Amino acid sequence: MKFINYFFCVLLSCISNSFCQVKSIGLPDLKNYKRIEYKGGTQNWNIDQDANGNVYFANNSGLIQFDGSAWRTYTLPNKEAVKSLKIDSSGNIFVGGNDEFGYFKPNSKGGFEYYSLSGLLSKKERHNINLIWKIHIYQGEVVFQSFTKAFFYKNNHLRVLNAPKKFQFSFLVKDRLFFQDKGSGILEYKNNRLFKLKGTLSLNDKEVWGIFSFQNNKLLLATLEEGLFLYDYNNLIPWETEANDFIKKNSSLGGSIIKNKFIILNSVLNGMIVCDLEGKIIQHLNRQKGLQNNTILTSFIDNKNNLWLGLDNGIAFVNESSPFTYFGFSYNISTVYASVLYEGNLYVATNQGVFYHLWNDSFKEDMFKLVEGTTAQSWNVQVLDNELVCANNRGALVIKNGKVIRVIDSKGYYGFKKIPNRPGFFIGSNYDGFAIFHKTDKGLQFSNQVYGFDKSSGDFEIDQSYLWLKRNKSLYRMTLSEDLKSFLNIKEIVSLNNKFKNIGSIQKIEGKIYFQTNNHFYKYSTEQETFYEDKKMSSLFKNIPIINDLKEDSKSNLWFTYNESLGVMMKEKNKYKNIDALFSKLTGNIVNNDFSVNTIDSKNIFIGLTEGLAHYDSELFDNYITKPRAFIRTFSFPGDTITLNNSNQNKIDNIRIPYSSNHVRFTFSSPTYENLENLQFSFQLENFDEKWSNWSAISIKEYTNLREGNYIMKVKVRDSYGVESEPSVVSFKILPPWYRHITAYLLYLLIVCSGIYFISNRIKLKIRKNKYYETIEQRRLYLEKEAKIRHEQHELEKEIEKLKSDKLQIKILAKDKELVNNSLQVVKKNKTLNTIISKLKDIDTSILDDSTKSEFNKLHKSIVKEVNTDKSWKDLEKHIKNVHFDFLKRLKEKYPTISPRELDLSTYLLMNMSTKEIAEIMNISNGGVELARYRLRKKLGLNKKENLIGFLMSI
């Protein structure tokens, strides 16, 4: 399939080549690309084109690709300049530089990857590669030529051919491979050997930059400084022609040949020339004529026979195949209002005067010359009865042999018309109205100013009955007197009918005056004194935008303007063919309300422009318009970019994008390099856009937040001639998010089914429970009554128990109080005994006799024994803690930080003991009891107003 596509592209290229033509009149449209645009180095050494139409440049910064929309740069591993370039039939892009050569090919994502071939050489040979100047595809092998060697590559194998002395350059001419060697002249490579060509040793001290196939089985050689030579394989002779003189003067850097009909020669000093096979220069382009640089390093003819130039500083595109060429500032031409061919000269009326150029002389160098005496605004230049008359701001001027020979009238004039049925009489529109001229033996003479109307306008027509003048939005119908000295009747008309108010234009078609408004054409009936529509003429302009003005040329073609654009109804065999898209290049450059078209013949049509003069060859039209091609160049989404439609790239299918990357971006291109600024794209994303987008020059489109699903992106292009391409498509799929994946939906289904099962069981269980509850409700009501009775009985018993408990509690507290009092008495007793013991210790027993001393000791021991054996206090503490165990437990749980002493104090307070009693029990002072009470209140979080004992009782 790839081979078929390639063969088809080659076939189209061959067909277009068969119509190759280089115009000798005017300059072709030229587009300069500066390095700031292509973002590369200054010098461009070689150019080639792939099957998709993308153009490649061997540049100081690397390999540069241009697809009509974007420039891309690919570098060599050693970052050196790319000096040579060649694309083979499979689309591999072979490049060569300093000590490096190899090829680029697309990877799985479409981006170019470089594959070095120098690695196939031995280490020693790699260090002696030198600069690869030329690359050729010869008999299935790729030939890389350096100064010292030629490398032949095939099937991943390299073989080396050493130069006899030193190679200069190599050339492939009609499947024959030639080398120039510094010591052996021109060599031909055949059967793996080099053969010297007879008579070429004289070139050893010269640099041959180009070899071209020529007539009669000859070769044309272009040298750097010695000019051009013809070689018949025996003798080498100078090609003494105009082209040779140019090369000798400006030095040659090679060139190209167009279908064996025209030779392009690049120069060092003065741009490039195109010459025919006779050596006559057909075209010359240099800095003065629009090129940004005069040194042409390389030239290339693309698949549409247009010319690409690699400059010493920049790139240029020359639209050689266009039917249009131009005369502009380089020819000394400004805004053009009219042109005419007269006595072998082409005359042009401009805002600066009238200029002329010999018609049969070459237009390549000479500028137009100013007609002496016309330096002023010139509205028209016409041939009236074999005299050339200029309607000029200075008056009506007669021109002969490039100068004004007579001023007929000094008033400013717009133009002249012949008066019907009055031979030799003309009427001219001037700044004060109209004037009459007549032909005499001395030439055209001024007769008189026509009185009765003094408004000026150059838009008028005249028939047998009336003079019709359009001025502003009104139409004037005027009747000339028989003596042509005044207007007898003047009528202002503001509309042709009730439907359309304004008058668009007035024009004469096939000798009849038509009045146009909103693309409806009317004639005037003198008998009925009314306007009636010519349906046939109106139907011609039915599907055309509203026209501003219309003029018929000498070949009955109808030229019209609309929206600052130009169109034509070309008359062929009494039928009109609409051609307007072709002239889109002139949009915005047409002289509004005063456009001019001068048709000399079908190959020479001159159109006045605001910036010069356009030459149109209508015979080139049918072969020039071809269907453009649209490409989707890149497809980007977060994390990845896929490049499409690169050289020999396989189609990328099954593009799957995760949902998290559902923000996609497309860029488009069309390798239609003429009138790039007028290219427009339209696109549609199937499964998202309902219809195709409006046409736009923007070549980028983004989509955000795309839902999961299958999508097809379609793009088409419309060129400046209104021709649409076939759509280019790319398919891709947005994967669903995990929560909308089929696995997730299966899980959701399982959850729903489980939920339904669970809810169903719950409902069934609830129904059973409800029935159970209904059954036991009656039981509950019965038991409730019984329970109520029992509860009342129980409450009564509890009340009795509570009374008994309260009574018992009161008794216990009373007993506790009594026990405490007894204990206090014991404490007091023990205190008294301790006091006695203390005092007994103070008695000096040494003064006592033994019996007394013995009795004293017995007494002392008995008292101590009494004190030590008295456990009543400990029994009291134990009793109190047992009685108030629940209270102490609740207090400790509520206030974990409370100390044992504070627990004892709380118990004593609960027992309603006095401060004095507490002091005695706790063996502290009354003040100590008050301090302990204060600390207890603080720990319990009580304020001054809260009762401590009441709080303790509430626990």
Summary of the structure (lengths in Angstrom):
residues: 955
radius of gyration: 57.1
end to end distance: 99.6
largest distance: 198.2
contacts: 3023
relative contact order: 0.06
helix: 27%
strand: 39%
